[in-house]
Amino acid sequence: MSTRDQQPQTFEEQQADALRALDDKRFEVKPAPDPAQARAALDRLLDGRPQLAALALNLVQAVVGSGILPEAEPRVMTSFSRSVRRTQREQRLAERTAMVEREFPVEQRPAALALTQIAETRDQGKRAVESTPFVIRRAKADGMKPPAIAKLLGVTDSYVYDVLRKPEQPGTPEWFEQFVREAEQDAYERRRAHVPAGHTLYEHRIELFDSSAGEGWQTWGSGDNDAAPGTEAQLADDLLADAEEDDEEVRTHRARVLIWEGPEGTEDDALFVHVREPAALAEPAPVSDDDQK
């Protein structure tokens, strides 16, 4: 019977052949679990370890290519390749996010992250190409310079300037709003991972009413703090006290603090809102006759 006419080996036969081949080369190997268990164990081991996943893939390919082991079952290699690609994507996302947080202010980060993601997928999807002009304009509106936009996107400066000169389509695509929410949640979770045990991470925004920034409630400042759960009221008082000490405008205007246990959002989804009326301004001291002289 020719090799072409032989029936494919079962998993048990492949395993037995592999163990005999390794034993001949004096490798001590414990019997492997069944394929489903092996794939699950491999996924758990490689999840979040991109360097280990790449090393394991190279090792398996080298061993298979050496002839020590029979060709891997397609379904096993497919599962393994998915695990490797997933960990590599996670590593790229972590690297992009770290770069954006290092080089761009908070208000520019959602657009910067969107640009880096589009740069990675422009060759793979029509929607990524169609989304590029909107994200460029959004980044510019957030204060990003065209050369920085071009660098993140992997295009020329002239391409960015050409997009900015063309008429803008009204409205914000739903996918971008969803992207921003996911990016903000991811950034929040990564910061919260460094919060001491027994504390949580609060995000806050201080607003002034009818201030120099404009009519109605306008943002004065924002940030995050780690504190014990349930201490939102004390945190709000402390934040306002610090703001009043730093800026007279805070002392002389109606102010409020909004606190979220999660990414900064709207008043409706705030965990805690504290409004403080301005303290009465002291009346000027009377001027004596001697002072007037």
PAGU-327942 format. One record per residue (C-alpha): residue number from 1; x, y, z; residue in one letter. Coordinates in nm, 3 decimals, decimal comma. Layout:
! PAGU-327942
+-----+---------+---------+---------+------+
: seq :       x :       y :       z : type :
+-----+---------+---------+---------+------+
: NUM :       X :       Y :       Z :    A :
...
+-----+---------+---------+---------+------+
//
This chain:
! PAGU-327942
+-----+---------+---------+---------+------+
: seq :       x :       y :       z : type :
+-----+---------+---------+---------+------+
:   1 :   0,000 :   0,000 :   0,000 :    M :
:   2 :   0,139 :   0,344 :  -0,092 :    S :
:   3 :   0,166 :   0,631 :   0,154 :    T :
:   4 :  -0,111 :   0,811 :  -0,033 :    R :
:   5 :  -0,352 :   0,522 :   0,029 :    D :
:   6 :  -0,287 :   0,501 :   0,405 :    Q :
:   7 :  -0,570 :   0,606 :   0,634 :    Q :
:   8 :  -0,508 :   0,915 :   0,853 :    P :
:   9 :  -0,385 :   0,831 :   1,199 :    Q :
:  10 :  -0,615 :   0,879 :   1,495 :    T :
:  11 :  -0,509 :   1,112 :   1,774 :    F :
:  12 :  -0,413 :   0,813 :   1,991 :    E :
:  13 :  -0,192 :   0,672 :   1,713 :    E :
:  14 :  -0,028 :   1,012 :   1,656 :    Q :
:  15 :   0,036 :   1,044 :   2,029 :    Q :
:  16 :   0,188 :   0,696 :   2,051 :    A :
:  17 :   0,416 :   0,764 :   1,752 :    D :
:  18 :   0,523 :   1,096 :   1,901 :    A :
:  19 :   0,606 :   0,941 :   2,238 :    L :
:  20 :   0,808 :   0,663 :   2,073 :    R :
:  21 :   1,001 :   0,916 :   1,863 :    A :
:  22 :   1,077 :   1,130 :   2,165 :    L :
:  23 :   1,174 :   0,824 :   2,369 :    D :
:  24 :   1,419 :   0,719 :   2,097 :    D :
:  25 :   1,581 :   1,061 :   2,133 :    K :
:  26 :   1,581 :   1,020 :   2,514 :    R :
:  27 :   1,323 :   1,291 :   2,581 :    F :
:  28 :   1,106 :   1,225 :   2,885 :    E :
:  29 :   0,752 :   1,341 :   2,806 :    V :
:  30 :   0,438 :   1,295 :   3,009 :    K :
:  31 :   0,136 :   1,176 :   2,812 :    P :
:  32 :  -0,072 :   1,471 :   2,687 :    A :
:  33 :  -0,437 :   1,518 :   2,779 :    P :
:  34 :  -0,707 :   1,481 :   2,518 :    D :
:  35 :  -0,710 :   1,750 :   2,243 :    P :
:  36 :  -0,986 :   1,962 :   2,398 :    A :
:  37 :  -0,809 :   1,972 :   2,733 :    Q :
:  38 :  -0,476 :   2,047 :   2,566 :    A :
:  39 :  -0,621 :   2,340 :   2,371 :    R :
:  40 :  -0,793 :   2,483 :   2,680 :    A :
:  41 :  -0,475 :   2,452 :   2,888 :    A :
:  42 :  -0,274 :   2,615 :   2,610 :    L :
:  43 :  -0,515 :   2,907 :   2,579 :    D :
:  44 :  -0,499 :   2,969 :   2,955 :    R :
:  45 :  -0,121 :   2,953 :   2,956 :    L :
:  46 :  -0,070 :   3,186 :   2,660 :    L :
:  47 :  -0,346 :   3,435 :   2,736 :    D :
:  48 :  -0,182 :   3,773 :   2,797 :    G :
:  49 :   0,170 :   3,641 :   2,728 :    R :
:  50 :   0,245 :   3,743 :   2,367 :    P :
:  51 :   0,619 :   3,671 :   2,387 :    Q :
:  52 :   0,555 :   3,320 :   2,522 :    L :
:  53 :   0,288 :   3,261 :   2,257 :    A :
:  54 :   0,525 :   3,357 :   1,975 :    A :
:  55 :   0,801 :   3,139 :   2,123 :    L :
:  56 :   0,565 :   2,844 :   2,157 :    A :
:  57 :   0,444 :   2,881 :   1,800 :    L :
:  58 :   0,801 :   2,887 :   1,668 :    N :
:  59 :   0,888 :   2,583 :   1,880 :    L :
:  60 :   0,591 :   2,380 :   1,761 :    V :
:  61 :   0,658 :   2,467 :   1,398 :    Q :
:  62 :   1,024 :   2,372 :   1,438 :    A :
:  63 :   0,938 :   2,038 :   1,600 :    V :
:  64 :   0,679 :   1,954 :   1,335 :    V :
:  65 :   0,920 :   2,053 :   1,059 :    G :
:  66 :   1,193 :   1,830 :   1,204 :    S :
:  67 :   0,982 :   1,519 :   1,152 :    G :
:  68 :   0,985 :   1,421 :   1,519 :    I :
:  69 :   0,610 :   1,470 :   1,536 :    L :
:  70 :   0,343 :   1,411 :   1,273 :    P :
:  71 :   0,169 :   1,711 :   1,122 :    E :
:  72 :  -0,060 :   1,877 :   1,375 :    A :
:  73 :  -0,432 :   1,838 :   1,341 :    E :
:  74 :  -0,571 :   2,144 :   1,157 :    P :
:  75 :  -0,822 :   2,219 :   1,430 :    R :
:  76 :  -0,551 :   2,217 :   1,697 :    V :
:  77 :  -0,326 :   2,454 :   1,501 :    M :
:  78 :  -0,621 :   2,679 :   1,422 :    T :
:  79 :  -0,702 :   2,713 :   1,792 :    S :
:  80 :  -0,338 :   2,771 :   1,875 :    F :
:  81 :  -0,298 :   3,034 :   1,601 :    S :
:  82 :  -0,607 :   3,216 :   1,728 :    R :
:  83 :  -0,457 :   3,226 :   2,075 :    S :
:  84 :  -0,130 :   3,365 :   1,940 :    V :
:  85 :  -0,305 :   3,630 :   1,730 :    R :
:  86 :  -0,523 :   3,731 :   2,024 :    R :
:  87 :  -0,226 :   3,784 :   2,255 :    T :
:  88 :  -0,039 :   3,973 :   1,984 :    Q :
:  89 :  -0,339 :   4,204 :   1,933 :    R :
:  90 :  -0,356 :   4,263 :   2,308 :    E :
:  91 :   0,013 :   4,349 :   2,316 :    Q :
:  92 :  -0,024 :   4,594 :   2,025 :    R :
:  93 :  -0,323 :   4,759 :   2,194 :    L :
:  94 :  -0,131 :   4,793 :   2,521 :    A :
:  95 :   0,167 :   4,944 :   2,340 :    E :
:  96 :  -0,051 :   5,188 :   2,144 :    R :
:  97 :  -0,240 :   5,293 :   2,455 :    T :
:  98 :   0,079 :   5,349 :   2,653 :    A :
:  99 :   0,224 :   5,560 :   2,370 :    M :
: 100 :  -0,093 :   5,771 :   2,341 :    V :
: 101 :  -0,114 :   5,829 :   2,717 :    E :
: 102 :   0,253 :   5,927 :   2,722 :    R :
: 103 :   0,246 :   6,169 :   2,429 :    E :
: 104 :  -0,106 :   6,320 :   2,418 :    F :
: 105 :  -0,322 :   6,513 :   2,668 :    P :
: 106 :  -0,642 :   6,353 :   2,797 :    V :
: 107 :  -0,878 :   6,535 :   2,559 :    E :
: 108 :  -0,685 :   6,410 :   2,252 :    Q :
: 109 :  -0,648 :   6,044 :   2,353 :    R :
: 110 :  -0,975 :   5,899 :   2,213 :    P :
: 111 :  -0,904 :   6,041 :   1,867 :    A :
: 112 :  -0,537 :   5,938 :   1,889 :    A :
: 113 :  -0,632 :   5,579 :   1,976 :    L :
: 114 :  -0,884 :   5,575 :   1,691 :    A :
: 115 :  -0,615 :   5,692 :   1,449 :    L :
: 116 :  -0,374 :   5,418 :   1,554 :    T :
: 117 :  -0,645 :   5,154 :   1,520 :    Q :
: 118 :  -0,746 :   5,276 :   1,175 :    I :
: 119 :  -0,379 :   5,280 :   1,069 :    A :
: 120 :  -0,364 :   4,909 :   1,152 :    E :
: 121 :  -0,683 :   4,815 :   0,967 :    T :
: 122 :  -0,695 :   5,052 :   0,666 :    R :
: 123 :  -0,574 :   4,775 :   0,432 :    D :
: 124 :  -0,826 :   4,527 :   0,569 :    Q :
: 125 :  -1,163 :   4,697 :   0,567 :    G :
: 126 :  -1,370 :   4,946 :   0,372 :    K :
: 127 :  -1,519 :   5,100 :   0,686 :    R :
: 128 :  -1,175 :   5,185 :   0,822 :    A :
: 129 :  -1,097 :   5,379 :   0,504 :    V :
: 130 :  -1,434 :   5,555 :   0,508 :    E :
: 131 :  -1,390 :   5,645 :   0,875 :    S :
: 132 :  -1,051 :   5,809 :   0,826 :    T :
: 133 :  -1,172 :   6,162 :   0,732 :    P :
: 134 :  -1,403 :   6,184 :   1,034 :    F :
: 135 :  -1,134 :   6,075 :   1,280 :    V :
: 136 :  -0,885 :   6,320 :   1,127 :    I :
: 137 :  -1,131 :   6,606 :   1,175 :    R :
: 138 :  -1,215 :   6,492 :   1,527 :    R :
: 139 :  -0,844 :   6,480 :   1,618 :    A :
: 140 :  -0,794 :   6,829 :   1,475 :    K :
: 141 :  -1,096 :   6,960 :   1,667 :    A :
: 142 :  -0,946 :   6,814 :   1,987 :    D :
: 143 :  -0,633 :   7,022 :   1,928 :    G :
: 144 :  -0,403 :   6,772 :   1,758 :    M :
: 145 :  -0,163 :   6,910 :   1,497 :    K :
: 146 :  -0,188 :   6,770 :   1,139 :    P :
: 147 :   0,171 :   6,631 :   1,143 :    P :
: 148 :   0,091 :   6,437 :   1,462 :    A :
: 149 :  -0,229 :   6,305 :   1,302 :    I :
: 150 :  -0,037 :   6,194 :   0,994 :    A :
: 151 :   0,227 :   6,019 :   1,206 :    K :
: 152 :  -0,033 :   5,820 :   1,402 :    L :
: 153 :  -0,225 :   5,730 :   1,089 :    L :
: 154 :   0,080 :   5,640 :   0,884 :    G :
: 155 :   0,001 :   5,882 :   0,599 :    V :
: 156 :   0,161 :   6,198 :   0,462 :    T :
: 157 :   0,099 :   6,544 :   0,605 :    D :
: 158 :  -0,047 :   6,654 :   0,270 :    S :
: 159 :  -0,312 :   6,381 :   0,289 :    Y :
: 160 :  -0,428 :   6,512 :   0,626 :    V :
: 161 :  -0,438 :   6,871 :   0,501 :    Y :
: 162 :  -0,637 :   6,760 :   0,192 :    D :
: 163 :  -0,896 :   6,593 :   0,415 :    V :
: 164 :  -0,926 :   6,901 :   0,636 :    L :
: 165 :  -0,987 :   7,125 :   0,333 :    R :
: 166 :  -1,283 :   6,918 :   0,213 :    K :
: 167 :  -1,644 :   6,977 :   0,335 :    P :
: 168 :  -1,727 :   6,798 :   0,659 :    E :
: 169 :  -2,016 :   6,552 :   0,687 :    Q :
: 170 :  -2,248 :   6,642 :   0,980 :    P :
: 171 :  -2,300 :   6,413 :   1,277 :    G :
: 172 :  -2,086 :   6,169 :   1,476 :    T :
: 173 :  -2,083 :   5,803 :   1,366 :    P :
: 174 :  -2,221 :   5,565 :   1,627 :    E :
: 175 :  -1,915 :   5,340 :   1,592 :    W :
: 176 :  -1,687 :   5,625 :   1,703 :    F :
: 177 :  -1,895 :   5,700 :   2,012 :    E :
: 178 :  -1,880 :   5,330 :   2,100 :    Q :
: 179 :  -1,504 :   5,327 :   2,036 :    F :
: 180 :  -1,452 :   5,625 :   2,268 :    V :
: 181 :  -1,655 :   5,459 :   2,545 :    R :
: 182 :  -1,457 :   5,137 :   2,516 :    E :
: 183 :  -1,123 :   5,321 :   2,506 :    A :
: 184 :  -1,212 :   5,527 :   2,813 :    E :
: 185 :  -1,331 :   5,217 :   3,002 :    Q :
: 186 :  -1,012 :   5,030 :   2,911 :    D :
: 187 :  -0,793 :   5,320 :   3,025 :    A :
: 188 :  -0,989 :   5,343 :   3,351 :    Y :
: 189 :  -0,955 :   4,970 :   3,423 :    E :
: 190 :  -0,580 :   4,979 :   3,365 :    R :
: 191 :  -0,539 :   5,273 :   3,606 :    R :
: 192 :  -0,763 :   5,108 :   3,864 :    R :
: 193 :  -0,544 :   4,797 :   3,856 :    A :
: 194 :  -0,275 :   5,001 :   4,035 :    H :
: 195 :  -0,503 :   5,127 :   4,312 :    V :
: 196 :  -0,412 :   4,999 :   4,663 :    P :
: 197 :  -0,622 :   4,720 :   4,811 :    A :
: 198 :  -0,935 :   4,845 :   4,986 :    G :
: 199 :  -0,958 :   5,154 :   4,766 :    H :
: 200 :  -1,134 :   5,229 :   4,440 :    T :
: 201 :  -1,062 :   5,476 :   4,161 :    L :
: 202 :  -1,288 :   5,780 :   4,131 :    Y :
: 203 :  -1,290 :   6,021 :   3,837 :    E :
: 204 :  -1,410 :   6,375 :   3,900 :    H :
: 205 :  -1,490 :   6,699 :   3,723 :    R :
: 206 :  -1,517 :   7,044 :   3,882 :    I :
: 207 :  -1,748 :   7,291 :   3,707 :    E :
: 208 :  -1,821 :   7,660 :   3,757 :    L :
: 209 :  -2,151 :   7,829 :   3,673 :    F :
: 210 :  -2,149 :   8,143 :   3,454 :    D :
: 211 :  -1,771 :   8,177 :   3,478 :    S :
: 212 :  -1,513 :   8,330 :   3,248 :    S :
: 213 :  -1,532 :   8,008 :   3,043 :    A :
: 214 :  -1,893 :   8,079 :   2,943 :    G :
: 215 :  -2,254 :   8,067 :   3,049 :    E :
: 216 :  -2,399 :   7,773 :   3,241 :    G :
: 217 :  -2,187 :   7,495 :   3,384 :    W :
: 218 :  -1,836 :   7,497 :   3,238 :    Q :
: 219 :  -1,549 :   7,263 :   3,320 :    T :
: 220 :  -1,280 :   7,410 :   3,546 :    W :
: 221 :  -1,075 :   7,092 :   3,592 :    G :
: 222 :  -1,090 :   6,713 :   3,609 :    S :
: 223 :  -0,883 :   6,416 :   3,721 :    G :
: 224 :  -0,890 :   6,096 :   3,924 :    D :
: 225 :  -0,825 :   5,996 :   4,285 :    N :
: 226 :  -0,806 :   5,666 :   4,470 :    D :
: 227 :  -1,004 :   5,657 :   4,793 :    A :
: 228 :  -1,199 :   5,420 :   5,013 :    A :
: 229 :  -1,545 :   5,326 :   4,878 :    P :
: 230 :  -1,827 :   5,539 :   5,016 :    G :
: 231 :  -1,613 :   5,850 :   5,073 :    T :
: 232 :  -1,743 :   6,049 :   4,777 :    E :
: 233 :  -1,876 :   6,337 :   4,992 :    A :
: 234 :  -1,545 :   6,386 :   5,172 :    Q :
: 235 :  -1,357 :   6,362 :   4,843 :    L :
: 236 :  -1,580 :   6,631 :   4,690 :    A :
: 237 :  -1,520 :   6,864 :   4,986 :    D :
: 238 :  -1,144 :   6,811 :   4,967 :    D :
: 239 :  -1,135 :   6,871 :   4,590 :    L :
: 240 :  -1,328 :   7,197 :   4,621 :    L :
: 241 :  -1,114 :   7,315 :   4,910 :    A :
: 242 :  -0,798 :   7,260 :   4,703 :    D :
: 243 :  -0,955 :   7,433 :   4,399 :    A :
: 244 :  -1,063 :   7,734 :   4,607 :    E :
: 245 :  -0,713 :   7,767 :   4,744 :    E :
: 246 :  -0,564 :   7,760 :   4,394 :    D :
: 247 :  -0,808 :   7,987 :   4,211 :    D :
: 248 :  -1,008 :   8,286 :   4,332 :    E :
: 249 :  -1,261 :   8,233 :   4,053 :    E :
: 250 :  -1,366 :   7,905 :   4,219 :    V :
: 251 :  -1,427 :   8,087 :   4,549 :    R :
: 252 :  -1,643 :   8,355 :   4,389 :    T :
: 253 :  -1,862 :   8,140 :   4,164 :    H :
: 254 :  -2,120 :   7,873 :   4,210 :    R :
: 255 :  -1,932 :   7,542 :   4,182 :    A :
: 256 :  -2,007 :   7,174 :   4,169 :    R :
: 257 :  -1,812 :   6,848 :   4,179 :    V :
: 258 :  -1,925 :   6,542 :   3,984 :    L :
: 259 :  -1,776 :   6,202 :   4,078 :    I :
: 260 :  -1,786 :   5,872 :   3,890 :    W :
: 261 :  -1,660 :   5,529 :   3,987 :    E :
: 262 :  -1,564 :   5,467 :   3,627 :    G :
: 263 :  -1,482 :   5,683 :   3,324 :    P :
: 264 :  -1,589 :   6,048 :   3,344 :    E :
: 265 :  -1,935 :   6,088 :   3,196 :    G :
: 266 :  -2,247 :   6,303 :   3,226 :    T :
: 267 :  -2,433 :   6,444 :   3,523 :    E :
: 268 :  -2,699 :   6,175 :   3,485 :    D :
: 269 :  -2,456 :   5,886 :   3,529 :    D :
: 270 :  -2,246 :   6,050 :   3,804 :    A :
: 271 :  -2,219 :   5,856 :   4,130 :    L :
: 272 :  -2,217 :   6,174 :   4,339 :    F :
: 273 :  -2,286 :   6,545 :   4,270 :    V :
: 274 :  -2,207 :   6,819 :   4,520 :    H :
: 275 :  -2,310 :   7,181 :   4,453 :    V :
: 276 :  -2,154 :   7,463 :   4,652 :    R :
: 277 :  -2,287 :   7,819 :   4,649 :    E :
: 278 :  -2,023 :   8,096 :   4,653 :    P :
: 279 :  -1,934 :   8,246 :   4,988 :    A :
: 280 :  -2,064 :   8,600 :   5,040 :    A :
: 281 :  -1,798 :   8,849 :   4,939 :    L :
: 282 :  -1,669 :   9,060 :   5,224 :    A :
: 283 :  -1,782 :   9,420 :   5,204 :    E :
: 284 :  -1,500 :   9,668 :   5,154 :    P :
: 285 :  -1,378 :   9,831 :   5,472 :    A :
: 286 :  -1,483 :  10,193 :   5,519 :    P :
: 287 :  -1,224 :  10,449 :   5,418 :    V :
: 288 :  -1,128 :  10,691 :   5,694 :    S :
: 289 :  -1,059 :  11,059 :   5,643 :    D :
: 290 :  -0,692 :  10,996 :   5,716 :    D :
: 291 :  -0,676 :  10,736 :   5,436 :    D :
: 292 :  -0,824 :  10,979 :   5,192 :    Q :
: 293 :  -0,559 :  11,236 :   5,259 :    K :
+-----+---------+---------+---------+------+
//
